[in-house]
Amino acid sequence: MKRLLKRIWNWIDDRSGISDLIAPLMKHKVPPGSKWSYVFGSATLFCFVLQILTGSCLALMYQATSDKAFQSLQFITNDATLGKILRGIHYFGASGMILLAGVHMIRVYITAAYKYPREMNWISGVVLLLLVTVMGFTGQLLRWDDNGVWSAVVGAEQMGRVPFIGKYLARLLIGGDTLGGQTLVRFYTYHVFMVPGLIILFLLFHLWLVMKNGISEPARHALPIDPATYRKKYEEALKAEGISFWPYAAWRDVIFGAAVIMVIIAAACIVGPPELRKAPDPSVVQTQPRPDWYLLWVYALFALMPREIESYAIFFGPLIIFFLLFAVPFISNKGERNPLKRPWAIAGSTAIVIFIITLLLVGYKAGWSPAFHDTDIPDNVLPARDATMLEGKNIFSKKGCLYCHRIKSYGGVVGPDLTHVGTRLSENELYLKILNGSKNMPSYAHLLSQEEMKELTSFLKNMK
């Protein structure tokens, strides 16, 4: 059997030349001190491969139409064999890919591995980080529940604030002037075809640059970089002390990558995928949907800043951030690489990590964040249980009022507590408030019928 398999492989290799392609990758020399701190880039690649595999399986059952997308995800989650675990792996795989890509870039920055001759490695890495983030954003809408849909609406509104070209960017994002079935198809195209294609393209370019320029030597033992002499010294050092990537360095990548995959699968089995909320309803207006955790810090930042500077921050903030990221290798492409001799790099990276973690905590705990976990109010908390009261309670839940307003211990705290609202406002005042809206509350004049308005105000008036 072993001989047969060897003959088959030799035939395939002779006709395809696979070993001629793989051998240089496996045998290229790396500095001898390339140890555990170098594993985060390869682990990100492991996660991306996992995303392709799980995404392909999900695509076999997912229906990218506005009337069937939500139901197809419900089928995958509740009825398909291992469907819930598959969704969980895909979700935590995305989280792992973004987290590991961020850690990899921080490691590269702290050790100054972006310096000559690896400036283009850094630039392609910044592009990959952006594409991975876009991948996560577009994937959230494909759940086609109220939270994912309104997150896309908020994203389109932010793009619409860009001077001169904002409305065109928003149309490009959602496929028109309003969100609908064409938006789902467009996001599906972004998520499944366009963005993964760009990631593969830049990933191949990034790996080719790693092969061309070599893996940077451990920063603590590296001499200050002089572009005039670096390449010659690096090549001489590799000839004298370099080790073959496979298996002497690659085994750490394999072990760490396998451990990451096992953690992702364990999280998928124990925690499961994000809960599917309600199917999207255009009449349910939520102004502050909560994105997935890797975008929550951005959401928290914009929610906390004064409204008068939001438009400027939305436009100039990303431009400044990415300009600085792209400029890093040009600002400093030579000199010291030892982190101990570059304490400002460690301090700056630490400050950014603390800043993002703080915003994440604020995003999860802040009172201005809608509470999507409560979807209905139990009947036993009502002061009366007549038909009008029950119908008003159902409208209160279905139209999303419960996400921002609290009754008893149910609901959110974005808006006022309505447990005893009937003692503060008359029925006519309640009617006008719902009809006209307010600063942070949308108008429901065209979203509720006269009968629904009557039942809702009657329900709230009886909350005493």
ZIBEL-V237588 format. One record per run of one state. SS is the DSSP state (H for helix, E for strand, L for the rest). FROM is the first residue (numbers start at 1). LEN is the number of residues. Records with the same first field share a line. If there is no record, write none. Layout:
SS: FROM-LEN, FROM-LEN
This chain:
L: 1-1, 17-1, 28-1, 31-5, 39-1, 62-7, 79-4, 111-8, 142-3, 161-5, 175-6, 214-5, 222-3, 226-4, 242-1, 271-8, 280-13, 305-2, 332-3, 336-3, 342-1, 366-13, 382-5, 399-2, 405-1, 408-2, 412-9, 424-3, 437-1, 439-2, 442-8, 462-3
H: 2-15, 18-10, 36-3, 40-22, 69-10, 83-28, 119-23, 146-15, 166-9, 181-33, 219-3, 230-12, 245-26, 293-12, 307-25, 339-3, 343-23, 379-3, 387-12, 401-4, 421-3, 427-10, 450-12
E: 29-2, 145-1, 225-1, 243-2, 279-1, 335-1, 406-2, 410-2, 438-1, 441-1
